[in-house]
Amino acid sequence: MTTWLTAEEQRAWRGLMQLTSQLQTALGRQLQDEHGISVADYEVLGHLSGTSGEALRARELGARLGWEQSRLSHQLSRMQRRGLVEREECETDRRGATFRLTPEGRTAIEEAAPGHVEAVRRLVFDVLSPDQVTQMAGLTGHLLDHLEGGGRRAGEATASR
């Protein structure tokens, strides 16, 4: 039997969905208008720039982003064509590939980061109190932990495969 959302749960859920959509749109517009890159480009560049050697195995990059392989593959292909990343064959595993930030990719993330952070601050953090930021960090962390654990309720059995 389905347990429908209460009015308050519905309000919270719809608000979260609308907030996520509007933030993605606003941040995407800022990155595209000012730097000619998408939010997805920025996410990939950010992950690569934050690693030693500015490179990651495709599998590791996908896990960090939480993306399906096909989405990652298409995104990396587009970024390769634009010269933002380069593909290197993995020396230890012929099936794997490593993606590295190019000098153009490094320039793109360095130029985009200050404006992006300013937009995030203006759209989110400037209108929240320190207590609200702490609450938001706790809520998002809790939900992400739950999702990474398979999204099961406490005590719920894992289905056998």
C-alpha positions as CSV (number, residue, x, y, z in Angstrom):
1,M,0.0,0.0,0.0
2,T,1.3,3.4,-0.9
3,T,1.9,5.9,1.8
4,W,1.2,9.2,0.1
5,L,3.1,12.3,1.0
6,T,1.6,14.6,3.6
7,A,0.8,18.2,2.7
8,E,4.0,19.3,4.4
9,E,6.1,16.6,2.8
10,Q,4.7,17.5,-0.6
11,R,5.5,21.2,0.0
12,A,9.1,20.3,1.0
13,W,9.5,17.9,-2.0
14,R,8.1,20.3,-4.6
15,G,10.2,23.1,-3.1
16,L,13.4,21.0,-3.3
17,M,12.7,20.1,-6.9
18,Q,11.9,23.7,-7.9
19,L,15.0,25.0,-6.0
20,T,17.3,22.5,-7.7
21,S,15.9,23.3,-11.2
22,Q,16.1,27.1,-10.7
23,L,19.6,26.9,-9.3
24,Q,20.8,24.7,-12.1
25,T,19.3,27.1,-14.7
26,A,20.7,30.3,-13.1
27,L,24.2,28.8,-12.6
28,G,24.2,27.3,-16.1
29,R,23.2,30.6,-17.6
30,Q,26.0,32.4,-15.7
31,L,28.7,29.9,-16.8
32,Q,27.5,29.8,-20.4
33,D,27.1,33.6,-20.7
34,E,30.3,34.5,-19.0
35,H,32.6,31.6,-20.0
36,G,31.0,29.5,-22.7
37,I,30.9,26.3,-20.6
38,S,28.1,24.3,-19.1
39,V,27.5,23.2,-15.5
40,A,28.5,19.7,-16.6
41,D,31.7,21.1,-18.1
42,Y,32.4,22.9,-14.9
43,E,31.8,19.9,-12.7
44,V,34.2,17.7,-14.8
45,L,36.8,20.5,-14.9
46,G,36.5,21.0,-11.2
47,H,37.0,17.4,-10.3
48,L,40.0,17.1,-12.6
49,S,41.6,20.3,-11.4
50,G,41.3,19.1,-7.8
51,T,43.4,16.0,-8.3
52,S,47.0,15.3,-8.3
53,G,48.2,15.4,-11.9
54,E,44.9,16.9,-13.0
55,A,43.8,13.5,-14.3
56,L,41.4,10.7,-13.3
57,R,40.4,7.3,-14.6
58,A,37.0,7.6,-16.3
59,R,35.5,5.1,-13.9
60,E,36.7,7.2,-10.9
61,L,35.5,10.4,-12.4
62,G,32.0,8.9,-13.1
63,A,31.8,7.7,-9.5
64,R,32.8,11.1,-8.1
65,L,30.2,12.9,-10.3
66,G,27.5,10.2,-9.6
67,W,26.9,9.9,-13.4
68,E,26.1,6.9,-15.5
69,Q,28.8,5.8,-17.9
70,S,26.9,6.8,-21.0
71,R,26.4,10.4,-19.8
72,L,30.1,10.7,-18.8
73,S,31.2,9.2,-22.1
74,H,29.2,11.8,-24.1
75,Q,30.3,14.6,-21.9
76,L,33.9,13.8,-22.1
77,S,33.7,13.3,-25.9
78,R,32.2,16.8,-26.2
79,M,34.9,18.3,-24.0
80,Q,37.6,16.5,-25.9
81,R,36.4,18.0,-29.2
82,R,36.5,21.4,-27.6
83,G,40.1,20.8,-26.3
84,L,39.2,21.0,-22.5
85,V,40.3,17.4,-21.7
86,E,42.4,14.8,-23.3
87,R,42.1,11.0,-23.2
88,E,45.1,8.9,-22.3
89,E,45.1,5.1,-22.5
90,C,45.6,3.5,-19.1
91,E,49.1,1.9,-18.8
92,T,47.9,-0.8,-16.4
93,D,44.5,-1.7,-17.9
94,R,43.9,-1.5,-21.7
95,R,40.2,-1.3,-21.1
96,G,40.4,1.8,-19.0
97,A,41.1,5.4,-20.0
98,T,42.4,8.4,-18.0
99,F,41.2,11.9,-18.7
100,R,43.5,14.8,-18.1
101,L,42.8,18.5,-18.0
102,T,44.4,20.3,-21.0
103,P,45.9,23.8,-20.7
104,E,42.7,25.1,-22.2
105,G,40.7,23.2,-19.6
106,R,42.9,24.6,-16.8
107,T,42.3,28.2,-18.2
108,A,38.5,27.6,-18.4
109,I,38.2,26.5,-14.8
110,E,40.5,29.2,-13.5
111,E,38.5,31.9,-15.3
112,A,35.1,30.5,-14.5
113,A,35.6,29.6,-10.8
114,P,35.5,33.1,-9.3
115,G,32.3,34.1,-11.1
116,H,30.7,30.8,-10.3
117,V,31.5,31.0,-6.6
118,E,30.2,34.6,-6.6
119,A,26.9,33.4,-8.2
120,V,26.6,30.5,-5.7
121,R,27.2,32.9,-2.8
122,R,24.7,35.5,-4.1
123,L,22.0,32.9,-4.9
124,V,22.4,30.7,-1.8
125,F,24.7,31.6,1.0
126,D,24.2,35.4,1.2
127,V,20.5,34.8,2.1
128,L,21.1,32.1,4.8
129,S,22.2,32.5,8.3
130,P,25.1,30.5,9.6
131,D,22.7,28.2,11.4
132,Q,20.7,27.6,8.2
133,V,23.9,26.8,6.4
134,T,24.7,24.3,9.1
135,Q,21.2,22.8,8.9
136,M,21.4,22.6,5.1
137,A,24.8,20.8,5.3
138,G,23.4,18.4,7.8
139,L,20.3,17.6,5.8
140,T,22.1,17.2,2.5
141,G,24.8,15.1,4.0
142,H,22.2,12.9,5.7
143,L,20.3,12.4,2.5
144,L,23.4,11.7,0.4
145,D,24.6,9.1,2.9
146,H,21.2,7.5,2.7
147,L,21.3,7.4,-1.1
148,E,24.8,6.1,-1.2
149,G,23.7,3.3,1.1
150,G,21.2,2.2,-1.5
151,G,18.2,4.3,-0.3
152,R,16.9,1.6,2.0
153,R,15.1,2.3,5.2
154,A,16.9,1.2,8.4
155,G,16.5,-2.5,8.9
156,E,15.2,-3.1,5.3
157,A,16.7,-6.3,3.8
158,T,18.8,-6.1,0.7
159,A,17.2,-8.1,-2.1
160,S,19.4,-11.0,-3.2
161,R,20.7,-10.9,-6.8
